[in-house]
Amino acid sequence: MKRVSLIAAGLLAASWMAARAEAATADGTAAPGTTTNVDTTVTPPPTTVDVNVNPPPAKPASPPSALPGTVETAPVGTATTPSGAEVPPPAPVAPANVNINVNPPTQPPPPAPVQTEVAPPPVTPVMPPARVIDANTAAIDGAVVEDVVPLQPLPPPGPRGETGVMHDTGHAGWAGRIGAGLLVGGGYEDFTNSTLRNMTGGAGTWNARAIAGTRQYIGVEGAYVGSARGIDALGVQSDAVLVSNGLEGALRVNVPLMMRRGQLLEPFGFVGLGWSHYQVTNTNVNTSDIASDDDIMSLPVGGGLEYAIGRFMADARFTYRSTYYNDLMRTGGNLNNWGVSTQVGFAF
């Protein structure tokens, strides 16, 4: 009898356990005392996932119907064996907390490109032209005209030009600093006395000059001058010639004007003193009213224009000569004359 009771109790316990497993399976929840394993696969983008698995408590399974006469119904929350011993309830299962941190290492961002700022070019402000207020504008607009302070004249520009040196002052010494040159030339001359003009024709002239002070306001020059003209008078042969030779010195007043490329343009005037010797040549007998020779004093005065570039120098001039101690005409009369000439040469 006792063995039959133990077998019945074992079958009752197995039936009860099977009923609880079927109830847990039917509700989709885990029975108390079981552990749930969760395998979670997370696909990037990288995130942080906090998974908390707390299965709800399983509903207690209804105890199987006791066999009549073998098992008494136990109070709620207790279990008994067929022998009447109490079965302790199963221990509570702690909830499973699963913390999954899916945070794959991130690559550092590429360095930002360095942008170099280029400063804009400075802008130069454009100033409007200054308004010139003269006396007439001031009278119309009522403006005040300030006194004009005269500026000191600038020194003349240096002698260097684009094509060379006009005066090499480092090597020529004082002559290069003050300006100097040698000129030769010729021209045309005629008497102012009508009697002499009737007996003679126009004369050709020649000269050689040395000039100093061409780059200054005051200069000097010395010259050899000569002339020759035909003479047609009673008592002389038909091929007779009246020839003059002389020396002159003059004081010059210059206005030197420097131009581009080292050019010098210089108006000038002069006055001087000279001596000339006149002589009738190409005749053996002179029975006319003209003497064979005569020495006179002359006073040359005139002006001209000089031009120079580099070492080249040239000038053109007009000259009038007053004469004194005239004895060439036996009947009386002076040898005053005028002439034009041009000279070329080189500067020091």
C-alpha positions as CSV (number, residue, x, y, z in Angstrom):
1,M,0.0,0.0,0.0
2,K,2.8,2.3,0.9
3,R,4.5,1.7,-2.4
4,V,1.3,2.5,-4.3
5,S,1.1,5.8,-2.5
6,L,4.7,6.8,-3.4
7,I,4.0,6.0,-7.1
8,A,0.9,8.0,-7.0
9,A,2.7,11.0,-5.5
10,G,5.4,10.8,-8.1
11,L,2.9,10.8,-10.9
12,L,1.1,13.7,-9.4
13,A,4.3,15.8,-9.2
14,A,5.3,15.0,-12.7
15,S,1.8,15.9,-13.9
16,W,2.0,19.2,-12.1
17,M,5.4,20.1,-13.5
18,A,4.2,19.2,-17.1
19,A,1.1,21.4,-16.6
20,R,3.2,24.4,-15.6
21,A,5.5,23.9,-18.6
22,E,2.5,23.9,-20.9
23,A,1.1,27.0,-19.4
24,A,4.3,28.9,-19.8
25,T,4.6,27.8,-23.3
26,A,1.1,28.8,-24.1
27,D,1.5,32.3,-22.7
28,G,4.8,33.0,-24.5
29,T,6.6,33.8,-21.2
30,A,9.3,32.0,-19.4
31,A,8.3,30.0,-16.4
32,P,9.7,31.1,-13.1
33,G,13.1,29.7,-12.5
34,T,14.2,29.8,-16.1
35,T,16.9,32.1,-17.7
36,T,16.4,33.7,-21.1
37,N,19.4,34.3,-23.4
38,V,19.2,37.2,-25.9
39,D,21.5,37.4,-28.9
40,T,21.2,40.8,-30.4
41,T,22.9,41.9,-33.6
42,V,23.0,45.6,-34.3
43,T,23.8,46.9,-37.8
44,P,25.5,50.4,-38.1
45,P,25.1,53.3,-38.0
46,P,26.8,53.3,-34.7
47,T,24.3,53.7,-31.9
48,T,24.2,52.9,-28.2
49,V,21.5,50.3,-27.3
50,D,20.3,49.7,-23.8
51,V,18.3,46.4,-23.8
52,N,16.6,45.6,-20.5
53,V,15.0,42.1,-20.5
54,N,12.6,41.7,-17.7
55,P,10.2,39.0,-18.6
56,P,6.8,39.3,-16.9
57,P,6.2,36.8,-14.1
58,A,4.6,33.7,-15.3
59,K,1.1,32.9,-14.3
60,P,1.0,30.2,-11.7
61,A,-0.3,27.0,-13.2
62,S,-3.4,25.6,-11.7
63,P,-2.6,22.6,-9.6
64,P,-3.8,19.4,-11.1
65,S,-6.9,17.9,-9.5
66,A,-6.0,15.9,-6.6
67,L,-6.9,12.4,-6.6
68,P,-9.8,11.8,-4.3
69,G,-8.7,10.4,-1.1
70,T,-5.0,10.9,-1.6
71,V,-4.0,14.7,-1.6
72,E,-5.6,17.5,0.2
73,T,-5.7,20.9,-1.3
74,A,-2.9,23.0,0.1
75,P,-3.3,26.7,0.8
76,V,-2.4,29.1,-1.9
77,G,1.3,29.6,-2.3
78,T,2.3,26.2,-0.8
79,A,2.8,22.8,-2.3
80,T,2.6,19.5,-0.6
81,T,3.8,16.0,-1.4
82,P,1.5,13.0,-1.2
83,S,2.9,12.3,2.1
84,G,1.7,15.6,3.4
85,A,5.1,17.3,3.4
86,E,5.1,20.9,2.2
87,V,7.1,21.7,-1.0
88,P,8.8,25.1,-0.8
89,P,8.1,27.5,-3.6
90,P,10.7,27.9,-6.3
91,A,13.3,30.6,-5.7
92,P,12.6,33.9,-7.6
93,V,14.8,34.3,-10.6
94,A,16.6,37.7,-10.8
95,P,15.7,39.7,-14.0
96,A,18.3,39.6,-16.7
97,N,19.7,43.0,-17.6
98,V,21.6,43.1,-20.8
99,N,23.5,46.4,-21.6
100,I,24.8,46.3,-25.2
101,N,26.9,49.3,-26.2
102,V,27.5,49.3,-29.9
103,N,29.9,52.1,-30.6
104,P,32.4,51.2,-33.2
105,P,35.5,53.4,-33.1
106,T,35.1,56.4,-35.4
107,Q,37.7,57.6,-37.7
108,P,39.0,61.2,-36.9
109,P,37.7,63.7,-39.4
110,P,40.1,64.8,-42.1
111,P,41.9,68.1,-41.3
112,A,40.1,71.1,-42.7
113,P,41.9,72.7,-45.6
114,V,43.8,75.8,-44.6
115,Q,42.5,78.8,-46.4
116,T,45.0,81.6,-46.8
117,E,43.4,84.9,-47.0
118,V,45.0,87.3,-49.6
119,A,44.8,90.8,-48.6
120,P,43.3,93.0,-51.3
121,P,45.7,95.5,-52.9
122,P,45.6,98.9,-51.3
123,V,43.3,101.3,-53.1
124,T,44.8,104.7,-53.7
125,P,42.2,107.4,-53.3
126,V,41.9,109.6,-56.3
127,M,42.1,113.2,-55.3
128,P,40.3,115.8,-57.4
129,P,42.5,118.4,-59.0
130,A,43.0,121.4,-56.9
131,R,40.9,124.4,-57.9
132,V,43.0,127.4,-58.9
133,I,41.5,130.6,-57.6
134,D,42.9,133.6,-59.4
135,A,41.9,137.3,-58.9
136,N,39.0,137.1,-61.4
137,T,37.5,134.0,-59.8
138,A,37.9,135.5,-56.3
139,A,36.1,138.7,-57.5
140,I,33.2,136.6,-58.8
141,D,32.9,134.0,-56.0
142,G,33.9,136.2,-53.2
143,A,36.8,134.0,-52.3
144,V,40.0,135.1,-50.6
145,V,43.2,134.9,-52.6
146,E,46.3,134.4,-50.5
147,D,49.5,136.1,-51.3
148,V,51.6,134.1,-53.7
149,V,55.1,133.4,-52.3
150,P,57.6,133.4,-55.2
151,L,59.7,130.3,-55.4
152,Q,63.4,130.4,-55.8
153,P,64.5,129.5,-59.3
154,L,65.8,126.0,-59.8
155,P,69.4,125.6,-60.8
156,P,69.9,124.7,-64.4
157,P,69.8,121.0,-65.0
158,G,72.9,119.0,-65.4
159,P,74.7,118.6,-68.7
160,R,74.0,114.9,-69.0
161,G,71.5,113.9,-71.7
162,E,70.2,110.7,-73.2
163,T,72.9,110.5,-75.9
164,G,75.9,111.4,-73.8
165,V,77.6,114.1,-71.8
166,M,77.4,117.7,-73.0
167,H,80.2,118.9,-70.8
168,D,82.4,116.5,-68.9
169,T,83.2,118.7,-66.0
170,G,85.2,116.0,-64.2
171,H,87.9,116.1,-66.9
172,A,87.6,119.5,-68.6
173,G,88.1,121.5,-65.4
174,W,86.9,125.1,-65.4
175,A,86.3,125.2,-69.2
176,G,83.7,122.4,-68.8
177,R,82.0,124.1,-65.8
178,I,81.6,127.5,-67.4
179,G,81.2,126.3,-71.0
180,A,83.8,127.0,-73.7
181,G,84.2,126.3,-77.4
182,L,86.1,127.0,-80.7
183,L,84.2,128.0,-83.8
184,V,85.1,128.8,-87.4
185,G,82.8,130.1,-90.1
186,G,82.0,132.7,-92.7
187,G,79.3,135.0,-94.0
188,Y,78.4,138.1,-96.0
189,E,79.2,141.8,-95.4
190,D,78.5,145.2,-97.1
191,F,79.2,148.8,-96.4
192,T,76.6,151.2,-95.3
193,N,78.2,154.2,-97.1
194,S,76.6,154.6,-100.5
195,T,79.8,155.9,-102.2
196,L,81.7,152.8,-101.2
197,R,78.8,150.5,-102.2
198,N,78.9,152.0,-105.7
199,M,82.6,151.3,-106.0
200,T,82.6,147.9,-104.3
201,G,80.4,144.8,-104.2
202,G,79.3,142.6,-101.3
203,A,82.1,141.0,-99.4
204,G,82.7,137.4,-98.3
205,T,83.8,137.1,-94.7
206,W,85.6,134.5,-92.6
207,N,86.3,134.2,-88.9
208,A,87.7,132.0,-86.1
209,R,86.4,132.5,-82.6
210,A,87.2,131.3,-79.1
211,I,84.3,131.5,-76.7
212,A,84.1,131.1,-72.9
213,G,81.1,131.3,-70.6
214,T,78.5,129.6,-72.8
215,R,76.8,128.0,-69.7
216,Q,76.9,131.3,-67.8
217,Y,74.9,134.5,-68.1
218,I,78.0,136.5,-68.9
219,G,80.7,135.3,-71.3
220,V,83.5,136.6,-73.5
221,E,84.9,135.8,-76.9
222,G,87.8,136.7,-79.1
223,A,87.9,136.5,-82.9
224,Y,90.0,136.9,-86.0
225,V,87.9,138.4,-88.8
226,G,88.6,139.0,-92.4
227,S,86.8,140.0,-95.6
228,A,87.4,140.4,-99.3
229,R,85.5,142.3,-102.1
230,G,86.0,143.5,-105.6
231,I,86.6,147.2,-106.2
232,D,85.8,149.1,-109.4
233,A,87.2,152.6,-109.4
234,L,89.2,155.0,-111.6
235,G,92.9,154.6,-111.3
236,V,92.9,150.9,-110.2
237,Q,93.0,147.7,-112.3
238,S,89.8,145.8,-113.0
239,D,90.8,142.8,-110.9
240,A,91.7,144.8,-107.8
241,V,90.4,143.5,-104.4
242,L,89.8,145.3,-101.2
243,V,90.9,143.0,-98.3
244,S,90.5,143.5,-94.6
245,N,92.0,141.5,-91.6
246,G,91.5,142.2,-88.0
247,L,91.0,141.2,-84.4
248,E,88.0,141.6,-82.1
249,G,87.1,141.0,-78.5
250,A,83.5,141.1,-77.2
251,L,81.5,140.8,-74.0
252,R,78.6,138.4,-74.3
253,V,75.3,138.3,-72.4
254,N,73.8,134.8,-72.6
255,V,70.5,133.2,-71.8
256,P,71.3,129.4,-71.6
257,L,68.3,127.2,-72.1
258,M,68.8,123.5,-71.4
259,M,66.6,121.1,-73.4
260,R,66.0,117.4,-73.6
261,R,68.9,115.1,-74.4
262,G,71.4,117.6,-73.0
263,Q,70.8,120.1,-75.7
264,L,71.7,123.8,-75.2
265,L,69.8,126.6,-76.9
266,E,71.3,130.0,-76.1
267,P,70.3,133.4,-77.4
268,F,73.0,135.9,-76.8
269,G,74.0,139.5,-77.5
270,F,77.5,141.1,-77.6
271,V,79.4,144.3,-77.8
272,G,83.1,144.7,-78.3
273,L,86.1,146.5,-79.7
274,G,88.3,145.7,-82.7
275,W,91.0,146.7,-85.1
276,S,91.0,146.1,-88.9
277,H,93.6,146.7,-91.6
278,Y,92.2,147.5,-95.1
279,Q,94.4,147.1,-98.2
280,V,93.8,147.3,-102.0
281,T,95.4,144.3,-103.7
282,N,96.0,143.1,-107.3
283,T,96.9,146.5,-108.7
284,N,100.3,148.2,-109.4
285,V,99.1,151.7,-109.8
286,N,96.5,153.4,-107.7
287,T,95.5,156.8,-108.8
288,S,91.9,156.6,-107.6
289,D,90.3,158.4,-104.7
290,I,90.9,155.2,-102.5
291,A,94.1,154.9,-100.5
292,S,96.2,151.8,-100.9
293,D,95.6,150.8,-97.2
294,D,94.2,152.0,-93.9
295,D,94.0,151.0,-90.2
296,I,90.7,151.6,-88.4
297,M,89.1,151.0,-85.1
298,S,85.8,149.2,-85.0
299,L,83.0,148.8,-82.5
300,P,81.2,145.5,-83.2
301,V,77.7,145.0,-81.7
302,G,75.0,142.4,-82.5
303,G,73.3,139.3,-81.4
304,G,72.7,135.7,-82.3
305,L,71.6,132.2,-81.4
306,E,73.8,129.4,-80.3
307,Y,73.0,125.7,-80.3
308,A,75.0,122.8,-78.8
309,I,74.6,119.1,-78.2
310,G,77.3,116.8,-76.9
311,R,80.6,118.2,-78.3
312,F,79.0,119.9,-81.3
313,M,78.4,123.7,-81.2
314,A,77.1,126.1,-83.8
315,D,75.9,129.7,-83.9
316,A,74.4,132.3,-86.2
317,R,74.8,136.0,-85.7
318,F,74.2,139.5,-87.0
319,T,77.0,142.1,-86.6
320,Y,77.1,145.8,-87.2
321,R,80.5,147.6,-87.0
322,S,81.0,151.3,-86.5
323,T,84.4,152.4,-87.7
324,Y,86.7,155.2,-86.5
325,Y,89.9,156.8,-87.9
326,N,88.7,156.2,-91.5
327,D,91.3,157.4,-94.0
328,L,90.7,154.9,-96.8
329,M,88.5,157.4,-98.8
330,R,90.6,160.4,-99.7
331,T,87.4,162.4,-100.2
332,G,86.1,161.4,-96.8
333,G,83.7,158.7,-95.8
334,N,83.5,155.9,-93.2
335,L,83.8,152.2,-93.5
336,N,80.8,151.3,-91.4
337,N,79.4,147.8,-92.4
338,W,76.9,145.1,-91.5
339,G,77.1,141.4,-92.0
340,V,75.6,138.0,-91.1
341,S,77.6,134.9,-90.5
342,T,77.4,131.4,-89.2
343,Q,80.0,129.3,-87.3
344,V,80.4,125.6,-86.3
345,G,82.9,124.0,-83.9
346,F,83.2,121.9,-80.8
347,A,82.7,122.5,-77.1
348,F,85.0,121.7,-74.3
